[in-house]
Amino acid sequence: MQKPTLLLAATILAIAVCGTPASADDAAQGHAFWGKPSVDGGKCCENLQEVRDNIDRIDRDIVKLMAERQKYVAEAGRFKPSLDEVNAPARIEQVVAKARRLAQEQGLSEDVVEKTYRAMVAAFTEYERSVWHKE
């Protein structure tokens, strides 16, 4: 088999297995470059905008839950006798370990959840310190 024929055979095999390769026009229209819809049992997502709409919906829920969490963080300060008590390294490790376990149960990257929680807890600790100073 000559090299051009081999290349053509490989291209035909790749198209048969993976589908037609995406073009720049496909990208502009939000078409996927690989794979098939995998979210919600394959019902989502047919284009990038659909993905982004769902991420935006989830972000609204996350921010709503963070606002609720902030209220409890401020409330926790009432039970701490000094500003030094706001920093609670042992509690941070408990929260991170719990989040890692929950992530594993949900099929979420434990490393992603740990990094996210460490950043979130650090920000909320700073917030709690500011609230404690006001009281």
WODA-V43494 format. One record per residue. N is the residue number from 1. OMEGA is omega in degrees with one decimal (none if undefined). D_LAST is the distance of its C-alpha to the last C-alpha in Angstrom with 2 decimals. Layout:
# WODA-V43494
n->{N N}
omega->{OMEGA OMEGA}
d_last->{D_LAST D_LAST}
This chain:
# WODA-V43494
n->{1 2 3 4 5 6 7 8 9 10 11 12 13 14 15 16 17 18 19 20 21 22 23 24 25 26 27 28 29 30 31 32 33 34 35 36 37 38 39 40 41 42 43 44 45 46 47 48 49 50 51 52 53 54 55 56 57 58 59 60 61 62 63 64 65 66 67 68 69 70 71 72 73 74 75 76 77 78 79 80 81 82 83 84 85 86 87 88 89 90 91 92 93 94 95 96 97 98 99 100 101 102 103 104 105 106 107 108 109 110 111 112 113 114 115 116 117 118 119 120 121 122 123 124 125 126 127 128 129 130 131 132 133 134 135}
omega->{179.6 -177.9 179.2 179.2 177.8 178.4 178.6 179.2 179.1 179.4 179.0 178.3 179.5 178.7 179.7 -177.7 -170.3 -175.0 -179.5 179.4 179.3 178.4 176.4 177.3 177.8 -179.4 -179.3 179.6 177.1 179.3 -179.3 176.5 -179.4 173.7 180.0 178.1 -175.9 -178.2 176.5 177.8 179.5 179.4 -179.1 26.2 -177.6 -179.9 -176.3 179.9 177.5 175.9 -177.8 178.0 179.2 176.5 177.7 178.0 179.6 178.7 176.6 178.8 179.9 -179.2 177.2 178.9 176.3 177.4 176.8 179.1 -179.6 178.8 -179.9 175.4 177.9 179.5 -179.4 -179.9 179.6 -175.3 -177.7 -173.2 180.0 179.0 178.2 -179.5 178.8 175.6 -177.2 -176.1 -179.7 179.4 178.0 180.0 175.7 -178.4 -179.4 179.5 178.5 -179.9 177.5 177.8 179.0 178.4 180.0 179.1 -175.9 -178.5 178.4 178.0 179.3 178.6 177.8 -177.6 179.5 179.7 179.5 -178.6 178.4 177.9 -179.0 -179.3 177.8 178.9 179.2 176.1 176.5 177.6 -179.5 177.7 -179.9 178.0 -178.4 179.3 -177.3 -175.0 none}
d_last->{82.22 81.60 78.17 77.64 78.65 76.26 73.41 74.33 74.43 71.01 69.58 71.15 69.80 66.26 66.43 67.79 64.99 62.01 63.11 63.84 61.87 59.18 59.87 57.79 58.44 57.02 53.83 53.51 53.86 51.27 53.86 53.15 54.90 55.25 54.81 54.53 51.61 49.77 46.62 46.85 50.22 51.66 50.79 48.45 48.67 51.69 50.11 47.17 45.70 45.58 43.69 41.20 40.74 39.88 37.46 35.72 35.59 34.09 31.51 30.39 29.96 28.11 25.59 25.17 24.53 22.09 20.06 20.13 19.23 16.15 14.87 15.52 14.02 10.57 11.47 12.60 9.34 8.85 12.12 11.71 11.68 11.21 10.84 14.62 14.61 13.41 16.92 19.32 22.83 24.68 22.74 23.40 27.06 27.15 25.80 28.29 31.15 30.56 30.51 33.73 35.39 34.49 35.79 39.01 39.50 39.13 41.32 38.52 38.66 36.59 36.13 34.80 32.29 31.19 30.71 28.87 26.51 25.85 24.98 22.84 20.93 20.44 19.06 16.71 15.57 14.85 12.97 10.89 10.24 9.18 6.73 5.44 5.58 3.82 0.00}
